[in-house]
Amino acid sequence: MKELPVHLDRIGRTLSVGDCVAYPSSNVLLIGIITKLNQKMINVKRLGSLTYVDRKYGSDTIKVDGPEITMYLLKFGGKR
């Protein structure tokens, strides 16, 4: 079986599938959920988008968690 790659966010925390992350896209800060770990990059599904997936380096993201992000996910998770 293939070994999963290890990706770290900007401050050194390990990223895994299902983690919520903040990441830059052009001149905007977006929030998304990690859907896949590739060898060099990660796939992040934008929050509020049904199909759009960004490919980012793990070090370009920051893992976000806590009650504030939970409320944000509940409020805006399915809306665009």
C-alpha positions as a printed NumPy array, in Angstrom:
array([[  0.   ,   0.   ,   0.   ],
       [  1.181,   3.492,  -0.85 ],
       [  2.33 ,   5.696,   2.   ],
       [  0.439,   8.979,   2.344],
       [  2.556,  12.116,   1.977],
       [  2.951,  14.408,   4.989],
       [  2.068,  18.054,   4.414],
       [  2.587,  20.87 ,   6.918],
       [  0.828,  24.228,   7.022],
       [  2.64 ,  27.566,   7.345],
       [  3.173,  27.192,  11.099],
       [  4.157,  23.522,  11.044],
       [  0.917,  21.687,  11.88 ],
       [  0.209,  18.449,  10.018],
       [ -2.57 ,  18.633,   7.411],
       [ -4.957,  15.783,   6.658],
       [ -8.031,  15.167,   4.513],
       [-11.086,  16.929,   5.957],
       [ -9.159,  19.757,   7.643],
       [-10.461,  23.283,   7.168],
       [ -7.788,  25.688,   5.871],
       [ -7.435,  29.334,   4.871],
       [ -5.405,  30.016,   1.729],
       [ -4.689,  32.857,  -0.727],
       [ -6.045,  32.941,  -4.244],
       [ -4.964,  35.929,  -6.312],
       [ -5.694,  38.847,  -3.953],
       [ -8.346,  37.124,  -1.828],
       [ -8.222,  34.962,   1.29 ],
       [-10.42 ,  31.876,   0.887],
       [-11.542,  29.104,   3.215],
       [-11.802,  25.524,   2.06 ],
       [-11.654,  21.877,   3.046],
       [ -8.824,  19.534,   2.067],
       [-10.145,  16.778,  -0.202],
       [ -6.953,  15.011,  -1.297],
       [ -3.258,  14.84 ,  -0.446],
       [ -1.058,  14.5  ,  -3.517],
       [  2.678,  13.875,  -3.521],
       [  3.648,  17.575,  -3.717],
       [  0.384,  19.519,  -3.371],
       [ -3.024,  19.314,  -1.736],
       [ -6.484,  19.668,  -3.273],
       [ -8.712,  22.171,  -1.465],
       [-12.435,  22.492,  -2.201],
       [-13.571,  26.094,  -1.842],
       [-16.274,  26.648,   0.715],
       [-19.545,  27.534,  -1.003],
       [-18.549,  25.983,  -4.322],
       [-19.931,  22.633,  -5.383],
       [-17.162,  21.664,  -7.783],
       [-14.239,  24.114,  -7.759],
       [-11.006,  22.657,  -6.376],
       [ -7.746,  24.583,  -5.895],
       [ -4.338,  22.905,  -5.841],
       [ -2.026,  24.467,  -3.273],
       [  1.223,  23.674,  -1.546],
       [  0.644,  22.782,   2.092],
       [  2.937,  25.586,   3.215],
       [  0.639,  28.109,   1.47 ],
       [ -2.239,  27.237,   3.799],
       [ -3.032,  27.648,   7.468],
       [ -5.215,  25.193,   9.375],
       [ -8.168,  26.898,  11.055],
       [-10.283,  25.383,  13.792],
       [-12.305,  26.417,  16.797],
       [-15.815,  27.623,  17.463],
       [-15.586,  30.591,  15.076],
       [-14.814,  28.444,  12.048],
       [-17.5  ,  25.94 ,  13.071],
       [-20.097,  28.722,  13.036],
       [-18.767,  29.972,   9.688],
       [-19.078,  26.465,   8.224],
       [-22.62 ,  26.103,   9.529],
       [-23.636,  29.511,   8.234],
       [-21.9  ,  29.642,   4.833],
       [-20.907,  26.022,   4.138],
       [-23.463,  25.335,   1.413],
       [-23.972,  28.857,   0.084],
       [-22.021,  30.854,  -2.452]])
